[in-house]
Amino acid sequence: MLSTLPSLPFNFPIEDRYITSTYLGTESMSVNLPTECKLNENSELSFRMLKGKMILSPANIGFWTQIYHDEIPDSKIIFQDESTDYSEILQYSVLPFFTTNLTSLDS
């Protein structure tokens, strides 16, 4: 199951005469639930439901790290630096994991 979490207002032009702002696209974060994950029993998923859960995430994800800490401060996020290691861990894990539409996972 793939659930897209609510959008937060981070996509806006910068209004500054010393900075040029150009729209490049939109990034959406999703939480992915392996079949064995108990959260699959719910018809909807919220940040509140992730409270206290152990969740896998790629490292170096920019502002998403702050969103994790703000929205689910009691969760246990396991950050993985290497994409090939992250992909391999996901194959054997029953933990929820984060991706974005820009996340590059090795096939």
Secondary structure, 3 states (H helix, E strand, C coil): CEEECCCCCCCCCCCCCCCCCCCCCCCCEEEECCCCCHHHHCCCCCCHHHCCCEEEEECCCCHHHHHHHHHCCCCEEEEECCHHHHHHHHHHCCCCEEEECCCCCCC
